[in-house]
Amino acid sequence: MPPVSEEPSTGGRPRFALPVGWWRKRPHLSWLPGLTRQPWLLSLATAGWAALIGLVLAATPMLIIWLGSTEESAGWAASLRLGGLLWLVANGAAISIGGITITLLPWGLTLIPLVLLGFGGAWATRRSRVAEPLRLLWIVLPGSVLYALIAAGVDVLVSEPAARADLLDSTLGALVVALVALTWGAARAFGLLRMEWVPSVVRVGLRAGATAFLIVIGLGAVVAAISLLVSIDDAVTMGRSLGAGIGGGLGLLLLGIAYVPVMVVWGTSYLLGAGLSLGSGSVLSPFLPSGAPTDLPPFPLLAALPQQPPPMAWLLPLSAVVAGAMAGALIGRDSRREARLVRLAMAASTAVLAGVLLAAVAWLSSGSLGASALTGLGPDPVILGVLGAVLVVLGAIPTAVAPRPPARPSLAVAATVLVDDDSDVAPAAPVSGFPREDLEAVDVALEPGAFADVTEVDVDLVFPPRPADEGTETADE
């Protein structure tokens, strides 16, 4: 056998050959499912998806208005720019048009990004299968930062000297909206909103405070709706006087829908007696005879502002007392075993929570629509919050500390079957087929007031032994 040389051959060029059947092999992508379940990546996808859908929803009505417009100067690029500004406004940015800054924002539009980001955060939480509450930060923080950066980029692209939004305002507004929505969605999907980890005293107080707030806001919405229906002719006249046409009419309709939450809060402030500031030192209150000023813009929704106080206006603030009484009844029902001092503290905390929520929505519903006479519109947050808390606590304390009748005892019957040792039926096997006439009635009598703390009573029912010739039939049954 010739010797084998261990040195590499240098006589020819190296040859590279592909393995046989290389085209039949599929790429190894086992890392892909794990990557698509990363919380940070899903958070980024959620932020991008919500921003894209929001921009499309904001640009669509602007393009429709452009198509219905007869002006040749307005083009599709200008419509898209207005859509971008509308999206920034929906995310809490104040805009300046012709040197006039508008801070009374139609925050009904904010519901759109809140819903999109909230559902996106819930989807990312379920998809990533997060097991620890601390890991929810990987869903909230990356998406919020990306959403704020997208808002900053949109602001740079759509802002111009005639109509612009402040860059810092747009970025911070989008960041706050994303943080709130993603946190809410992630916490809801993870189960933190069930509040099973919160003590029952705190949980009942929070539920009662939210109930009082929602009742007061609902009554304010009813007041605003009634006032608009009464003044519907004036609203139609204002809309026709603008001469907006079909496209402009659609824009007015969308803008009116966006300002509905603002008008609801204004109606709530008027209902509680806190009143409204309408600029130029003018105040609209159910206890003052002065009407709305005439220098307000001819916006159809402003026709709902009452010119004169309604009859028996002093009864309007009692609605918050009724809302507090309902919240106190909720506390008394769910915390009947607590001491009266504890229920008193819960009623007070309920009123404080309702007042804080009212002050927050009043702050969101205040601002300006221009300069001089149109500045400082809306309710005063401090006055509305304090007045709402006082009225709610007046109704919550009596119903929360009132004595409650004892709970009716419930009767639970546990049947026990005695089987003879000589029977063919095994003791552990279920026995059935006993006729009703073989059962012995057991009377359980509870006198009124007795056994007040008894919630469950065990009663043993004794079945008489069956005849020997029927034991096999009973076992078969």
N, C-alpha and C positions, 0 to 999 in steps of 0.2 A: 504494500500500500504506500503510495507516495506521501511524503510529509505534508502536513497542513500548515500553511503559513498564517500566523496570527496578525500580521501587519495588513492594514487596509490597502486595497489595490488602488494604485494611482494611474493605472493605464487608461481609464475611461472616465466619462462624466457620470455623476451619480444620477440614478433614475428614481423617479417618484411615481408610484402607482397607487390609484384609488382602490379601496377594498372592493371585492366583488359584491355586486348587489347593493351598492351604496345608495342608489336612488329609491330603494324600497324602504329604507329606514326613515322613521319619522323623528323630527327634532324632539329632544328631551325637554319638556316644559312642565316638569313636576313642581317648579318653583312658582308657576303662575297662579294657582289657586291660593297659595299662601300670601302672595303679594296683593291680590285683589281683596283680601280680608284685613289688610293693614288699616287701623283706625285713621291714621294721618292721611293716607291716600284717599280713603273714602270721604274724609272731611273736605279735602281739596276738591274732589269731584262734586260734592254737594254744593259748595260755594260757587263753583263755576256754572253748575246747572241752574241754580237759583238766580244767579245774575243774568244768565242768558235768557231764561224764561221771562224774568222781570223786564228786561230791555225790550223783548219782543212785544210784551203786553203794553208797554208804554209807547212804543213807536207805532203800533197798529192804529190806534185812534187818530194819531197825528197824520198818518198817511191817508186815512179815510177823509179827514177834514181837508187835506190838500187836494184830494181827488174831487171833492165837492165844492172847492173854492173856485171863484171866477177870476181871481187875481193872477196875472201872468208872472208877477215878480217872485211869488212864492214857489219854490221848487221842492223836489223830494229831499234834497240835502238839508234844506232848512227844516223840513218836517222831521227828519231823523234827528237833527240837532235839538229840536224842541222835545222830541221823545226822550232823548238822553237827559235833558234838564228835568223833565217830568219824573224820570226814574230817580234822579238825585233828590228831588223833592219828596218822593215816596220814602226815601231812606233818611229823611230828617234834615235835609240841607235847605237853608234859606237862600233865596235867589234875589238878584237885583236886576230889575228891568227898567231901563232908561234912567238909572241913577236912583231909583226908588227900591228900597229893600223890603221884601215881604217876609215877615216872620210868623204871621198867622197861617200856619200850614194846614193843608187839607189832610190831616193825619189818618183819615179813612183810607187813603192810598197805602199807608204803612202796613195795613193788614195783609196786603199782597206779599211783600217780601217776608213778613213774619210767618205767614202760613207756608210759603215755599221752603224757607230755611228750617222751620219747625219740623215739617214732614221729612225733609232731607236729613236732619239730625237723627230722627227716629229710625229712618232706614239705615243710616250708617251704623247706628248702635246695634241694630238687629243683625246686620250683615257681618260686622266684625266680631260679634259674639263676645262683647266685653264682659269680663267676669268681676272686675273690681271697680268701685265707684271712682277711684282716683284716675283710672285710665280713661274716663270720659273727657278729661282735659285734652287728650289727643284728638278727640272729635270736635271739641269746641274751639280751641285756640288756633290750629292751622287754618280751618275754614274761615274763621273771623278775620284773620290777618289777610288772607287772599281776597276776601270780599271787600275789605277796606281798600286794598291796593287796586282792585278793579274799579271801585268808585272813584279813586283818585285819577286813574287813567281816563275814565269817561269824562270827568270834570275838565281835564286838560284838553280833550278832543272837542267838547261841545261848547265850552265857554268862549264868549266873545264880548267886546265892549258893550254892545247893546243889551245882551242878556247873559248873565254869568252867575256862577255859584262859587262861593269861597272854597278854596281847595282844602283848607284845614277843616272847615265846617262839614264838607262832604265826606271827608275821610273819617272823622270822628263819628258822624251820624251813622254811616254805614257800619262802622265797627261796633257801636252800641246795639244797633238792630241785629247784627249777626250774633253777637254774644248772647243777647236775650233769647233769640229764636232757637239757636242751636242748643243752648243750655236747656231750654224748655223741652225741645224734642228729644234730646238724649236722656234727660231725667225721666220723661214719660215712658220711653221705651225700656229703660232700665228698671223701672218700677219705683223710683224714688218719690214720685208724686202720690203714691198710695199712702205715704206718711205713716206706715206701720211702725217705724222706728221713733216717731214722735210721741211723747206722752199724751194720753187721752185728753187731759185737761187743756193742753195747748192745742191739740187737734180740733177739739170742739170749739174753742175760742176763735181759731182761725176761720173755721167754717161759718160760725155765726157772724163774724165781721164781714166776710165776703158776701154773705146773704143779705145783710143790711145794706151794704154798698150797692149790690145789684138791684135791690128793691127800689132804692132811692133813684138810681140811674134809670130804671124802667119807668118810674113815675115821671121823671123829667122828660123822657122820650114821649110819653103820652101827652104831656103839656105842650111840647114843641109841635107834635103832630096836630093837636087840636088848634093851636094858634095858626099854623100854616093853612089848615082847612078853612078856618074862618076868614083868612086873608088871601084866599086863592085867587080872587079876581085881581087884586093888586099885584100878585106875583106874575100872573099872565100878562098884565099890562107892562110890567117891567121887562119881561122877556121880549115882548113885541117891540118895545121902544128901542131895543138895542139893534134891531135889524140884522141879526147875525146870519140869517139864511139857514140852509139845511146843515152844512158843516159846522157853522158856529153854534147852531142850536144843539147839535150833538155834543160839542165841546162844553156848552153850558150845562147840559144834562150830566155829563160825567163829572164836571167840577162840583155840581150841586150834590151828587152822590158822595163825592169825596169829603165834602164839608158837613155831611149829616152828623157824624160823631161830635163835631164842634158845636153844632146847634143843639144836640142832645145835652151836652154839658152846660151850655148856656141856659137851656130850659130848666135843668136841675138847680142851677144857681138862682134863677128867678123863683123857682118853687120854694126853696128853703129860705128866701128872703135876703140872701146875700147880695143880690142885684148884679148888674152888669155895668162896666165902664165902656162907653161908646165914643171916647175921645172928646177933646175940647171941654173937659170938665162935666160932661153930660153923663148922668147915671140913670139906668133903667131899673126900677124896683117896683114890686107890687105895693109898696107903702108910699110911693111918691107919685103925684099926678102928672108929672112931666112925661111927654111922649118921646119917641125916638127922634134924633136929630135928622134934618133933611139933607145933610152933606155926606151921607153914606153912599157908596156906589150903588147903582141900580142893579143889584144882583137879586134875582128872584127869591132866593132863599131868605134874604133879609126882610122880606115882607112878613115873615112870621113874628118879628119883634112887635109886641103889643104896644099900641099907642096909649092906652089908658089901663089902669089896674082893673082886674075883674071884680065883680061883686063878692063881698065877704073874702077879700084877699088875705085877711089875717088868719084864715083857716089853712092856708096853703102850707106853712111850715109844720103843721101837725102830721103831714104825711111822713116826715122823717121820724117822728115819735112813733107812729104806727110801725114803720120798718124796724125801729129798735125794739118794739114790743114783740114782734115776730122773731127777731134774733134772740131775745131773752127767753122766749118760750122754747126755742131750740136748745138753749143752754139748760133750762130746767128739765127738759125731757131727757136729754142725753147724759146729764150729770146730776141726776136726782139723788144719788148716794153721797155726793159731795156736801160738805158743810156750807151753810149759807154765806159765810165769809168768803169761801173759795168761789162760790157762784157770783158773789158781788164783785170780786176781783176779775172774774172772767167777763162779766158784763162791761166793766170799765175798759178792759183791754179790747173788747169788741168795738166799743165806741171809738177808741183811739185808732184802731186799724181802719175803720170806716172813714174817719176824718183824714187820715193820711192818704188813703186812696182817692178821696174827693179832692184833696189839695193837689195830688199828682195830676189828675185829669184836668183840673182847672189850669194848672201851669201849662199843660200841653195845648189847651184851648185858648190861650191868651197870646197876643202879639199885635202886629201892625199890618195894615194894608197899604201904607204909603207914608207920607210925611205929614207933619203938623196935626191936622184934625183927625187923621186916621191912625194915630198911634195909641198904644195902650188899650186895645180892644179886648173885651172878655172879662171874666170874673176875677176877683182877687183870690189867689190860692189860699192865703192865710185866713181871710175872713170866711171863705167857704169851708175850709177844713175845720176850723174851730167851731163854727156854728153847726156844722153837720155832726161833729162829735158830741156837742152838748145836747142836741135834739135826740140823737140816737141813745145816749145814755139815760135820758129821762124816760124813754120807753122800755129800755132793756132791763133796768134794775128791778122794777116791780115784778115783771114776769119771770125774771131769773131766780129771785129769792123767794117767790111765793111757795107755800107748802104744796107738795104734790101728793095725791092719793097713792097708797101703796100699790105696787104692781100686783096684778091678779096672779095667784099661784097656778102653775101649770101642773097637770096630772099626767105622769108617765107610768104606764102599766107594764110591768115586766112579768111575763108568763113563765111559770115553773111547772114542769111536768114530772110527776112521781111515777116511776115504773117499777112493778114488782120484779124481784130477782128471778122468779120462776117464769116470767113472761118471755116469749120468743123475741121480743123487740130489744135490741141492744140499747143500753142507756144513752150512748152517745149519738144514736141515730135520731133524726127528727121524727116526731110522732104526729100523724095527722089522721083525719077521718073521724074524730069524736063528734057525735051528734050534739046539737045545742042543748037538748034536754038533760044531758049528763053533766052540764057545767053548773057549778054552784055560784050563785050571785054573791058578790061582795059589795056591800054598801060603804062608801067613803063619804063622810059628812064633815064639812069644814064650816065652822061657825064664822060669822062676819067678824073680822078683826083678828081672829086666831090664825096661827101659823102664817103670819105676815111675811116672814123671811123664808118660808118653804117654797122652793122653786121646783122640786121634783120629789115625787112620792113613788116608792116601789111597792107594788102589790103582788103578792104571790097567789096565783090561781092554782088550786089543787084539783086535779082530775081524778075521778073515782076509777078504780081498776076495772079493766075490761073483763068480760067473761073469757074463760080459757079457750072456748071453741072459736072465738073471734080474734084471737091473738095473731094467727097467721094472716088473716085478711088485713088486719091493721098494719102488719109489717109489710105486706105487699103494697098497700096504699102508700 
